[in-house]
Amino acid sequence: MLVPMSDRLNAYFDQLVQAGYRPRYDDDGDLVFHHDGFAIGISIDEEDPEFLLVFIQNFHCSGTLTMQRVACDLMADLNRRFRLAKFSRRRQEVWVSAELLLARAGDFGPALPRLIELLASAARCFRKELRERMREIEHFDHALSAAAGLMLLH
């Protein structure tokens, strides 16, 4: 039997409350709750009730062109490394998401802890590795500037 969308979202809402979260519905009708400093969203598709998208949106915003290029390269690397979590970019915003097919809304609860930790871990990994890569670029730029300065002295 097909569960109506509102019933399916309400079941996810109830399972989040049972897990200790305080979910709310956003303006788009998605469920949103907080975990480990991240706002995690849950979206369903009216046309495909078994489809479920769980995501952390806009957890990083790339400013400079260099950072945007480094972020894109890192997203490609992490998409190969993580099995279920997928990184994407919307404008300068970085998102990480996981897509699932759940036959029953009740299957969400048992998958919830691992799914949430996967996304939070992926987002933390992105932030850490981006900082490291940007630090390497800054060190390289500094070394180039110093070498160019020495060349000018001679």
Secondary structure by P-SEA (a helix, b strand, c coil): ccccaaaaaaaaaaaaaaaccccccccccbbbbbccccbbbbbbbcccccbbbbbbccccccccaaaaaaaaaaaaaaaaacccbbbbbcccbbbbbbbbbbccccccccccaaaaaaaaaaaaaaaaaaaaaaaaaaaaaaaaaaaaaaaaac
